[in-house]
Every structure is written in C-alpha cells, then in structure tokens.
Amino acid sequence: MQSAASFSRDANRVPITKPGLQVKKSITLVTGNTTHYFPLFTVTGAVEVMTLYGIVTTALGSNVTAAYWREQDQTTQADISLNTGTTLSSASIGSVIARISVATIALSLKNSSAGGVLDPVAATAPDVFMPFVVVQKTGSIKTEIEFVYTTNNGSLGAIQFFCGFIPISTDGDVIPSTTDAY
C-alpha cells in the first residue's frame, strides 16, 4: 500500500517540498492507570523523517505524563525522543507537541493557553524540527512510529499527529498505522 501523502502548495500552486510528503493520524487518549502505546505511522523501506509533531484537537486531561515517541519493530524499540518523556497534562486545544532535537532530548510542548514560540534547539540546528532516519526491520516486519504516554488517574483528550518524510530507499514510505493502541 502506498501512502496517500501529498505536498502542500503555495499561493502559486507550486509544491512546498521542504517538509517532504506528509501523512497524518488522529488519536483519542484512553484512560487507565498505566502506560499507553499508540502506533501512529507504519514505515516501509528507509525514510528520512523531516517533521514529527502533534496538534491537540481536544483538550488533554490533567494526568498525561512521560509522553515520547519511539520506533517499534515488534521485537525492540528505539527512542525517537527522550523516553522519560514530557508532561502534556491539561494541554489546550491548539497546543503543539514537537520533536525539535535529538533522541536524548524530551519532546517540546507549547501550550496554546500561554502562547509562545517554538524555536530551534541551537543556532546550528538545521530547522525547528530535527530530522532523523527510520529503517524498516528486514523480513517485511511491521515497523512503526509510536506515541507513548503514562497516566496515573485516567485522562482524555485527542491529538492529530503529522509526519513529514522523504523516501530514501526505492520502497521508502510512511502510512497511518492501522494497529490498535495497546
């Protein structure tokens, strides 16, 4: 299956290619006193992820903690952001969750209730978003980008996630995951 990805276009209908092809997936957070894993995007081949971010579409509850992204190949996981995570509790509609640095740095949250600027992590950063490469595990093993968070008292809310990517192998692609949360 090929992605239904597309380029954005400027006012002159010229494709804006910098973030690459873009796919999206919306999730509704679930309650329960545990850690939740949401498969967001399925990767085939090798891709360079140019942007990975989420926009809060329904305000998050007060117990959304330790949020991070990881790659899951059904056997092992590789962190995409710091696995001790970021607290997203009570994030308002329109808040932005983004990966703006390397995997050893936590996600950045800009809560729309306070406004603010999301800035590159350093003057030498290539962009606001820090690109990275994901390679599918050999043998056609399902390889996914997941959103992980912990709640200790139930929490609700919804987030729409976006992944901008460039294929770097002939079969490189990203599509929204069809795997259920676990």
Secondary structure, 3 states (H helix, E strand, C coil): CCCCCECEECCCCCEECCCCEEEEEEEECCCCCEEEEEEEEEEECEEEEEEEEEEEEECCCCCCEEEEEEEECCCCEEECCCCCCECCCCCCCCCEEECCCCCCCCCEEECCCCCCCCCCCCCCCCCCCCCEEEECCCCCCCEEEEEEEEECCCCCCEEEEEEEEEECCCCCEEEECCCCCC
